[in-house]
Structure formats: C-alpha cells, structure tokens
C-alpha cells in the first residue's frame, strides 16, 4: 500500500515508514478492529463491488 501527499502529512509519516494493515471482511469486523485498537488514527480503504467496477 502506498500513501503519498496529504495522507503522509496527516499521519506525520515518512516515506518507507512501516504501517500495519488489517483486512476486515465486513463492517462489523472493521468496527471491532477499530474499537479494540490502541491507535488513534485510521485509513479505511474499501473494495468496490464488481457491479460498481463494471459501471
């Protein structure tokens, strides 16, 4: 995953800095990951449905 520009500035991050990635297969799992995390900021990336891709 590449972050650049404003995203790096918002997270006070540098190029090449390690990040943690969790994959959630549902909104419920995503909420659980966030609610049980000690982190204060998150980037959420969603995968479009095939129908959204085709339109």
C-alpha positions in Angstrom: 0.0 0.0 0.0 1.4 3.4 -0.9 0.5 6.6 0.8 1.6 9.9 -0.5 0.9 13.6 -0.4 -1.6 14.8 2.2 -2.0 11.4 3.7 1.6 11.3 4.8 1.3 14.8 6.2 -1.9 14.0 8.2 -0.3 10.9 9.8 3.1 12.7 10.4 4.7 9.8 8.5 7.7 9.5 6.3 8.2 7.5 3.0 9.3 4.0 3.9 7.9 4.0 7.4 6.2 0.8 8.4 2.4 0.7 8.6 0.1 -2.0 10.0 -2.6 -3.4 7.7 -5.6 -5.4 8.9 -8.2 -6.8 6.4 -11.8 -6.9 7.5 -14.4 -8.9 5.5 -17.3 -7.0 7.0 -18.2 -3.7 8.6 -18.7 -5.5 11.9 -15.2 -6.8 11.8 -13.8 -3.4 10.8 -15.6 -1.8 13.8 -14.2 -4.5 16.1 -10.7 -3.9 14.9 -11.0 -0.1 15.4 -12.7 -0.4 18.8 -10.1 -2.8 20.1 -7.1 -0.8 18.7 -4.8 1.4 20.7 -4.3 3.6 17.6 -5.9 7.0 17.3 -6.0 7.4 13.5 -7.0 5.1 10.7 -7.2 5.0 6.9 -10.1 3.0 5.6 -9.9 1.6 2.1 -12.9 -0.1 0.6 -13.1 -2.6 -2.3 -15.8 -1.8 -4.8 -18.3 -4.5 -5.8 -18.0 -6.0 -9.3 -21.2 -4.1 -10.3 -19.5 -0.8 -9.3 -16.4 -1.7 -11.3 -18.5 -2.5 -14.4 -20.5 0.7 -14.4 
